[in-house]
Amino acid sequence: MTKIILYVDDAAHACEQIPAITAGAAPGAPHHWVVVACAPRMASRMSKWVSHSARENWRAKWFAKLQAQLLPALRRGGGHVTPVLATGPLTELTAVLKREHAATQVVDARRPRIGTELEPVAPGLQPPRSAGWRTLGGGLGMGTLLVLAHGFFE
C-alpha cells in the first residue's frame, strides 16, 4: 500500500490533481492518503474582531466541508484516508507525519493564488506557483499587449 501525504486547500483543485498523482502506481493498488487540510488564512482586520473559539469553529466547519467533497474521490479503488487539519509550520508537520505514517511520497496539491506565496511543505519541495501576469506577457509578447492596450484606450 502506497502512503501519500497530500496537502490540500481546495477540494476541486485537489480532485483534478489525483489522477496525475496516482498515474505511476500499479492499477488497482490501494493508497493510504494522509490528507492535510490547510485552511485559508483569515484577514488580519477580520481576526481582530473574531474570538479564538469562533475562528476554531469556522476552521472545523471548513474542514468538514472539505472532507465531504474530497474523501469520496480518494476512497475510490479501496483507498484509506486519514484526515489532518494543519496547525503550525507545515515543514514540521510533514516531518511528524512521515515518521508517524512512514509515508513515501509528499504531494502539495494546494491551489496557487496570485499575489500570495505558499509556505513550503517539505525541504526541497517547491510549493505550486501561480502563473500571474508573467505568463500572459510571455505568451502573447509585449508588442501584442501594447497593441491591445492602445486599441482599448482610444
N, C-alpha and C positions, 0 to 999 in steps of 0.2 A: 504494500500500500504506500503510495507516494504521499508525503506530508508536505503541504504547501501553506506558507504564511501569506495571506492575501490582505493587503491594506486597501481599504475602500472608504470613499466619502460620498459616493453617488451610486446607487444600485443599478440604474440604467446603464451607466458608463461601464461599470464592472461586468455586467452581463454581456456586453459587447466584447470584452476582453477575454472571457472564459474560453471560447474555442481556440484562441491563439495560445493560451497558457497550456491547455491540455493536448495540443496538437502532437507533441513529441512523445506522449505516453502510449503505451500499448492499448489498442482498442478494448473497451470494456473493463479496463483496470480501474478499481475504485481509488478515490483520492480521499485523504483526510485534510480538510480545509480548516485552517485556523484563521477565521475572518476577524480582522482588526478594524473596527469601525472608528473612523476619525471624524468626529462631529465638527461641523463648521464653527469657526470662532465667532463669538458674539462681539459686536461692535463695542468699542470702549465707552462710547456715550450711553449705550443701552445698558451695559453691565453695571454702571453706577447706580441705576435705578431698580435693578432686579436683585432680589435676595439670592443667597447661595443655594438655598433649597429649591427655589423656583428655577434656577439655572440647571440644577441637577435633575429636576423633574422634566424639564424640556429635553435635556440630553437623553434621558431614559425613553421618552416618547419617540424621539428621533431614532434611537437605536432600535426600538421595537418595529417601527415602520420600515427601516432599512432591512431588518431581518425578514419581515413578511414579504418583501419584494425580492430579496436576493437568495434566501435559503432554498426555495424550491428549485431554482436553476442549478445550484451546487449539489443538491441531493440526487439529481438525475443520475442514473447509472450506478447507484449504490454508494454515493459519496457520503462521508461522515463530516459533520460540521461542528466546530467549536467556536462560538461567537465570543468576542472580547471587545469591550469598549475601551479605547485608548485614553489613557491619562498619563501625563508627563511626557518626557522626551521619548521619541519613537525609536531611536537607536538603542537605548537601554531596554525598552520593551522587546525589541527584536532579539536581543541577546538572551533575555529571560525566556522568551517563547521558544527559541532554538534549543536551549538546554532542556526545557520542560517537555517539549514535544518531539525532540530530535528531528526537526524539520530539515529537509534537504534543499528547499527552494523558498526564496522570499520574492514576492511579486508586489510591486507598487502599482495598483490599478486605480489610484486616485485621479479624479478629473483635473487636468491642468486648467488654471484660470489666468486670464490676462491681468497683469499688474500685481500678482502675488507669487512669491517664491514658496514652494513647498519644502517642508523640512525633510531632509533625507531620512529614510527608514533604517538604513544599514550602511556601515562604512563601505565605500566603493560602489554603492548602488545609487545612481543618479535618479532624482525624482523626475517625473514627467514634466516636460516644459511646454508652456503654451507657445503657439506659433506667433501670435500677436501680429503687429503691423509689419514686422520684418519680412514675413512670408509674402504678404501682399505686395510689398515693394519689390522684393526679389523676384517674384514670379511674373509680375507684369512689366517690370522695368520702369525706371524713373521717368523716361520720356513719355511713356503711356500715361502714367499718373499725372504728369504736368499737363498733357493734352486734355485729359478728362477734367482736371481741376479748372483749366482755362475755359472749357466749354460750359462748365457748371456755373462759373461766376460771371459770365457775360450776359 
